[in-house]
Amino acid sequence: HVQLVESGGGLVHAGASLRLSCASSGSTFSYYSMGWFRLAPGKLRESAASISWNGGRTDCADPVRGRFNTSRDNAKNTVYLQKNSLKPEDTAVYYCAADIRTPNWSRIQKRRVSNYDYWSQGTQVTVAS
């Protein structure tokens, strides 16, 4: 069982920055690709970013590209989502997710919810105008 615990959400104003953290209880975290997703009111869950097992490959979805970036520290079993220049439309519940099965990197595949096996509880990010 892989448990993902997420933190760092909250209420900020437009233009501010936040960093979300997602820590895994698993002992083989360094083997997992990780994804970040968000669920906004009235919308489907959508990909925000993804990162390969060693951090060598990253991807950000169009709405957040240039403002968000993801990184990881495998020694701490933690993946991060740095969120800069936040906009009100970034308001959502953010989730991290682990792909424990797929060894190969595919940008398109990592944007799909179905690719992931374990999910965090989610954390609310609210951006006020």
Solvent accessible surface area in square Angstrom, and as a share of the most:
residue,aa,sasa,rsa
1,H,181,0.81
2,V,13,0.08
3,Q,96,0.43
4,L,7,0.04
5,V,80,0.46
6,E,7,0.03
7,S,61,0.39
8,G,36,0.34
9,G,30,0.29
10,G,30,0.29
11,L,126,0.62
12,V,24,0.14
13,H,126,0.56
14,A,52,0.40
15,G,55,0.53
16,A,35,0.28
17,S,60,0.39
18,L,32,0.16
19,R,135,0.49
20,L,0,0.00
21,S,26,0.17
22,C,0,0.00
23,A,42,0.33
24,S,11,0.07
25,S,81,0.52
26,G,10,0.09
27,S,113,0.73
28,T,61,0.35
29,F,1,0.00
30,S,41,0.26
31,Y,163,0.62
32,Y,18,0.07
33,S,8,0.05
34,M,0,0.00
35,G,0,0.00
36,W,0,0.00
37,F,1,0.00
38,R,14,0.05
39,L,61,0.30
40,A,18,0.14
41,P,117,0.73
42,G,92,0.89
43,K,114,0.48
44,L,159,0.79
45,R,83,0.30
46,E,49,0.22
47,S,13,0.09
48,A,0,0.00
49,A,2,0.01
50,S,1,0.00
51,I,2,0.01
52,S,6,0.04
53,W,126,0.44
54,N,84,0.43
55,G,28,0.27
56,G,58,0.56
57,R,133,0.48
58,T,75,0.43
59,D,14,0.07
60,C,18,0.11
61,A,12,0.09
62,D,100,0.52
63,P,76,0.48
64,V,1,0.01
65,R,127,0.46
66,G,79,0.76
67,R,33,0.12
68,F,6,0.03
69,N,74,0.38
70,T,7,0.04
71,S,51,0.33
72,R,31,0.11
73,D,46,0.24
74,N,43,0.22
75,A,101,0.78
76,K,135,0.57
77,N,42,0.21
78,T,13,0.07
79,V,0,0.00
80,Y,30,0.11
81,L,0,0.00
82,Q,52,0.23
83,K,0,0.00
84,N,55,0.28
85,S,60,0.39
86,L,2,0.01
87,K,85,0.36
88,P,56,0.35
89,E,118,0.53
90,D,0,0.00
91,T,32,0.19
92,A,1,0.01
93,V,41,0.24
94,Y,0,0.00
95,Y,31,0.12
96,C,0,0.00
97,A,0,0.00
98,A,0,0.00
99,D,1,0.01
100,I,67,0.34
101,R,160,0.58
102,T,35,0.20
103,P,113,0.71
104,N,111,0.57
105,W,50,0.18
106,S,44,0.28
107,R,118,0.43
108,I,97,0.49
109,Q,59,0.26
110,K,1,0.00
111,R,68,0.25
112,R,137,0.50
113,V,62,0.36
114,S,94,0.60
115,N,11,0.06
116,Y,14,0.05
117,D,43,0.22
118,Y,61,0.23
119,W,72,0.25
120,S,9,0.06
121,Q,113,0.50
122,G,12,0.11
123,T,21,0.12
124,Q,86,0.38
125,V,0,0.00
126,T,46,0.27
127,V,7,0.04
128,A,33,0.26
129,S,121,0.78
